[in-house]
């Protein structure tokens, strides 16, 4: 009976931690900068360096483990590739990522393929999102 109670308590604590982490996720993805970037992409406008810097700053604060992982020197990601990782982490869809960077969808796919190869040794772009989200603080 005590073991059952301990197991139930552990499950409850795990759910509470998940809820807190998801609250952080909700707050960050509903932030002013994310809403602004979604609005820009809907209008077909490219993001400015300052706007992308704001997103980067938010990522450093909200998801420090994720940010540290994507900026490791061993991966050798360019600034643009890091921005791609951040946009993926903040759940921007591929067409939005292309618009915000002022590039074609094919060029965006090529960049994602390069990131996937550098970071995970994988070919193609299809698995990049899942791989990046596995690095998150959540």
C-alpha positions as CSV (number, residue, x, y, z in Angstrom):
1,X,0.0,0.0,0.0
2,X,2.9,2.4,0.8
3,X,4.6,1.6,-2.5
4,X,1.3,2.3,-4.3
5,X,1.1,5.7,-2.6
6,X,4.7,6.5,-3.4
7,X,4.2,5.6,-7.0
8,X,1.1,7.8,-7.1
9,X,2.9,10.7,-5.5
10,X,5.8,10.3,-8.0
11,X,3.4,10.4,-10.9
12,X,1.6,13.5,-9.5
13,X,5.0,15.3,-9.0
14,X,6.0,14.4,-12.6
15,X,2.7,15.8,-13.9
16,X,3.1,19.0,-11.9
17,X,6.6,19.5,-13.2
18,X,5.4,18.9,-16.8
19,X,2.6,21.5,-16.3
20,X,5.1,24.1,-15.1
21,X,7.3,23.5,-18.0
22,X,4.4,23.7,-20.4
23,X,3.4,27.0,-18.8
24,X,6.8,28.4,-19.7
25,X,6.4,27.1,-23.2
26,X,3.0,28.7,-23.6
27,X,4.3,32.1,-22.2
28,X,7.3,32.1,-24.5
29,X,5.5,31.1,-27.7
30,X,2.8,33.7,-27.0
31,X,5.3,36.4,-26.3
32,X,5.2,39.8,-28.1
33,X,8.2,39.0,-30.3
34,X,6.8,35.6,-31.4
35,X,3.4,37.2,-32.2
36,X,5.2,40.0,-34.1
37,X,7.3,37.6,-36.2
38,X,4.2,35.5,-37.0
39,X,2.5,38.8,-38.1
40,X,5.5,39.7,-40.3
41,X,5.5,36.3,-42.0
42,X,1.8,36.5,-42.6
43,X,2.4,39.8,-44.4
44,X,5.3,38.3,-46.4
45,X,7.9,40.6,-44.7
46,X,11.4,39.7,-43.7
47,X,12.5,40.0,-40.1
48,X,15.1,42.6,-39.1
49,X,18.4,41.7,-37.4
50,X,17.0,43.4,-34.2
51,X,13.9,41.3,-34.2
52,X,15.9,38.1,-34.6
53,X,18.2,39.3,-31.9
54,X,15.2,39.7,-29.6
55,X,14.2,36.2,-30.3
56,X,17.7,35.0,-29.6
57,X,17.8,36.8,-26.3
58,X,14.4,35.3,-25.3
59,X,15.7,31.8,-26.2
60,X,18.9,32.3,-24.0
61,X,16.7,33.2,-21.1
62,X,13.8,30.8,-21.6
63,X,15.6,27.7,-22.9
64,X,19.2,28.0,-21.8
65,X,20.1,24.3,-22.3
66,X,18.7,24.4,-25.9
67,X,20.5,27.6,-26.7
68,X,23.8,26.2,-25.3
69,X,23.3,23.1,-27.4
70,X,22.8,24.9,-30.7
71,X,25.7,27.3,-30.2
72,X,28.3,24.7,-29.4
73,X,31.5,25.3,-31.3
74,X,31.8,21.7,-32.3
75,X,28.7,22.0,-34.6
76,X,30.0,25.1,-36.3
77,X,26.6,26.5,-37.1
78,X,26.4,29.9,-38.8
79,X,24.4,32.8,-37.4
80,X,21.7,32.1,-39.9
81,X,21.6,28.4,-39.0
82,X,21.3,29.3,-35.3
83,X,18.3,31.5,-36.2
84,X,16.7,28.6,-38.1
85,X,17.1,26.4,-35.0
86,X,15.5,29.1,-32.9
87,X,12.6,29.6,-35.2
88,X,12.0,25.8,-35.3
89,X,12.2,25.7,-31.5
90,X,9.6,28.5,-31.3
91,X,7.3,26.4,-33.6
92,X,7.4,28.5,-36.7
93,X,6.4,26.5,-39.8
94,X,8.8,26.1,-42.8
95,X,7.0,28.7,-44.9
96,X,7.3,31.3,-42.1
97,X,11.0,30.5,-41.6
98,X,11.6,31.1,-45.3
99,X,9.7,34.4,-45.4
100,X,11.3,35.7,-42.2
101,X,14.7,35.0,-43.6
102,X,13.8,36.4,-47.1
103,X,14.7,33.2,-48.9
104,X,13.0,30.6,-51.0
105,X,11.5,27.5,-49.5
106,X,14.1,25.3,-51.3
107,X,16.9,27.4,-49.8
108,X,15.4,27.0,-46.4
109,X,15.2,23.2,-46.8
110,X,18.9,23.2,-47.9
111,X,19.8,25.1,-44.8
112,X,17.8,22.8,-42.6
113,X,19.6,19.8,-44.3
114,X,23.0,21.4,-43.5
115,X,22.0,21.9,-39.9
116,X,20.8,18.3,-39.6
117,X,24.1,17.0,-41.0
118,X,26.3,19.2,-38.8
119,X,24.5,18.6,-35.6
120,X,23.1,15.0,-35.9
121,X,24.9,13.5,-38.8
122,X,21.6,12.9,-40.5
123,X,20.8,13.4,-44.2
124,X,17.8,15.4,-45.2
125,X,15.7,18.0,-43.4
126,X,12.7,15.9,-42.3
127,X,14.0,14.8,-38.9
128,X,15.6,18.1,-37.9
129,X,12.6,19.5,-36.0
130,X,12.2,16.3,-33.8
131,X,16.0,16.2,-33.2
132,X,16.0,19.9,-32.1
133,X,13.0,19.6,-29.9
134,X,14.7,16.7,-28.2
135,X,17.4,19.2,-27.0
136,X,14.9,21.4,-25.3
137,X,14.6,22.3,-21.6
138,X,11.1,20.8,-21.6
